Amino acid sequence: MFHQVDQGAVRVIAGAGPLNHESVAEARALLQPCLTAGQPLAVFDLEHVSLMDSVGLEMLVQTHEDFARRGGAFKLAAPNPLCRDILHVTQLDKRLEIFATSRAAVGSFLK
């Protein structure tokens, strides 16, 4: 369901389907190595993520906090309209950096 692509020092995690209690362990397993390899930098591409439940949202927040504690950054990219609404209603759009595309999110690390 989820896969990773490394773009330089930035790990991009993308997938299809929901980010929920059934899939969060798989996504977390792809992000975990970032936390042991120096300054963690990652983008979670939501373009094909159909929806997120509370467990998925909690994983995004926890990952953001874990990366920040290690001096890194965790960003979101390309949420579909439903995921964008979920992030807005939960006010996570104010806590997490969200970019229109994965490319823009990766590029933001260079600034």
Steps between C-alpha positions, in 0.01 A plus 500: 500500500773753597842537343799728529716691258811680619563833329845593620486529878119516500290187534164518322232260623201451272221253469144433406198429711420615851747605768324326786540252783560221248773675298674730745756239612616456141541876450677539835742219413609693190553820701678343797844461334513878451511543877817294532692646206601851602275797435163357392338662196184356349194579295178302532325518163123485549404525133357146484406463866123474491431594864655516846358387833603612848779240516643627171480860617667411828783330308554814291516722810726259690734470202515879468592529869757218483670658198504846665661358816780361283552834321324387184179576319194305389272651237179400325428528128209490259204420725183424306192712585373259768839474673541878474162541673596251772826687562311830512220383733753349741713817468801291410543721195624762749752262664638317198660643187289404198603549138299473178740244350763258616754680283426831675532335842837344413616830350411684821785321678747684275387844613 
